[in-house]
Amino acid sequence: MKYLVSLLILLFLTLDGVSAKEQEDLERIEVSYRQAYRGDVPVSEIPQAITTLDRSLVDDINMTRFRDVLLFSPSIALQNDGGNLWDSYSIRGFPGNENVPTGYLVNGFASGRGFGGHRDASNIEYVEILKGPGSALYGRSDPGGVINVVTRKPQYATEGYLKTSLGSDDRYRLEGDYTSGINDEFSFRINGAVQDYDSFRDFVTSEKKVVNPSLRWQVDKDTSVLYAFEFMQHEQLFDRGIVVLNGNIKTVPRDRYLGEPADGPTKIASRGHQLTFEHYLKNNWFLTGGLNYRNSSLDGFSSDAELSASRQTLFEDGRTLTRQRRRRDYNAEDLSGRIEFSGNAELFHLTHHLLMGADVYRYDLYTLLARVRNGDGVYELDIFDPQYGAAQPVPVTLYANDEEQEGFGLYIQDQMELTNQWHLLLGLRFDQYQQKTLEVVSGTQSDQNESRSSPRVALSYLPTDNLTIYASYSEGFVPISGTDYRGQGFDPEESDSVELGFKYADNGLSLSGAIFDATKNNILTDDPVHPGYPATLGAATSRGLELEAGVSLAHYTDLRMAYSYTDSETKNDSTVYDWGVNVPAGSDLVNIPKHRFNAMIKHDLRHWQINADIGLTARYVDDRLGATVDLSYRLPSYEVFDLFYTHQLTNNTELQINIDNLFDEYYMLNAYSALWTTPGAPRQFSVSLRYEF
């Protein structure tokens, strides 16, 4: 793999193809695709805070993971990521279920459920973070919002690229994308990546393969069909991070691995299929819909620090870490369908922008966790002088949940133009779902059958063509997967949310802001008495402020900035009786910083006769709680700066240099507890060469 990448670099330097200028001279027909749940209302007039992170951002920062893209939204905070094996984050202060990945949409379909590993950035066209009350339209969503990944789709004009990257810690990656028309009816696209990564963490390596082919069929002038396939295979050593004693994040070096290398890599696989259609009816009315199927699996061993204080030797001598050995076997299948009818009509002397549809899903999830604790045998590690290779005990199944979810939803939304300046949005979604969970070890069966109505109302004021001011309210719910230590399922989360905001755009300047207040009931956290199981924490509230701005300066410099203030806290007292730990009302939620700020400045050097761009990004994250049941454990604030430089060597070839964590900040990304804390990477370099054709 490493030698292949090196040879490709030499090959790219000798390639001579169609110049960029010649390509610009060709007639180009851009194929646009309609978005689900969007209708015909422009984004600027939707009464909802929406952050769009586009492909140019991915390319400039040379990002390879979906999670890294999200860091450029101030509404996002990273959560426990399951040993660095999946994407987990919160939106507007609600962390969700810490034991499973955070769900998201792909082209409007729920595709983040299950254990499909890190989503790769090679197939991302742009990411929409749809925040606050408006997310109720999508069904079964968190009050903080929902994320929709829009993938790269076929075009009829021929274009593509190959990109090879080499980075610090022996990181090698090859990425490519190609699209073209086959004839007047068919076009296709294929993209993906192969990577072989070591890391700054001792022993932690990963290999990943991603392939995403898609085919578009233009049936006639009014109808098109699109099929897209996603393949991902990933292997990586399970990594819980470091331990932190007495609040000292430098208790051990950030590269110190405290698991067991002999556990071998955890293996993750994911396959996804989407079949969608678009049909133009008449008078700007559209019928869209499709099917989505995805299966995913995760299987592997790990050696994790024991969280129970009574079993943990480290709390006694300050150097001997007691570990558990675990095995995880997770499998998921997710089938969903959607049909939607949208357009506008004149009724009762008012213009109505109507959106109505139905969606259905079937989700099967199998989760097995086996565990062996330090008992008769010794399974410990000296954190200051680790000697790996201890005899590995065989885990015994702790629980095996076999879960089935089925759901059906109907929704209707009407955004009415009361006058040229006042718009009223009314929406209603009805969901019905049933959930059956069998805990195989105990034989405990848990069945639930629920119905929920989620109303939404919003009022917008458009004093000028460039400014929208709005207020919005909605209610929502989310089914919860898994069982507690007794094998019992959980009631769904319920929420309500209100948002006041504005959007402004004119002459290269964009501004937006929102204040929000949301409440969520029945949120989950880890059960410290029964590690590996979730437990109900109760209700929580989150309120705050968000500001985003973008501006072009003198045609050479682009600047974007974003800030958020989030005050999220428990709403009721909660007591963990076996530990005697009281989590009082008003306690912070885990991994949620009060203040977040990020900025990016990009400067075009061509006015200095240098065919290049240079840029800098900055990210500030405030201190935050690091463990739900230990209110004294907090992760310190940090600031990280990244530098990027892109030089156009020829019309087709581009050299890129990235320096991440420019000033080598020592920081922690997130934590599950003081014994499971994920350190951020030190200063890292990467060099990439991209050939476009």
Buried (B, 14 or more C-beta within 10 A) or exposed (E): EEEEBEEBBEEBEEEEBBEBEEBEEEEEEEBEBBBBBBBBBEBBBBBBBBBBBBBEBBBBBBBBBBBBBBBBBBBBBBBBBBBBBBBBBBBBBBBBBBBBBBBBBBBBBBBBBBBBBBBBBBBBBBBBBBBBBBBBBBBBBBBBBBBBBBBBBBBBBBBBBBBBBBBBBEBBBBBBBBBBBEEEEBBBBBBBBBBBBBBBBBBBBBBBBBBBBBBBBBEEEEEBBBBBBBBBBBBBBBBBBBBBBEEEBEBBEBBBBBBBBEBEBBBBBBBBBBBBBBBBEEEEBBBBBBBBBBBBBBBBBBBBBBBBEEBBBBBEEEBBBBBBBBBBBBBBBBBBBBBBBBBBEEEEEBBBBBBBBBBBBBBBBBBBBBBBBBEEEEBBBEBEEBEBEBEBBEBEEBBBBBBBBBBBBBBBBBBBBEEEEEBBBEBBBBBEBBBBBBBBEEEBEBEBEBEBEBBBBBBBBBEEEBBBBBBBBBBBBBBBBBBBBEBEBBEBBBBBBBBBBBBBBEEEEBBBBBBBBBBBBBBBBBBBBBBBBBBBBBBBBBBBBBBBBBBBEEEBEBBBBBBBBBBBBBBEEBEBEEBEBEBEBEBBBBBBBBBBBBBBBBBBBEEEEEBBBBBBBBBBBBBBBBBBBBBEBBBBBBEBBBBBBBBBBBBBBBBBBBBBBBEEBBBBBBBBBBBBBBBBBBBBBBBBBBBBE
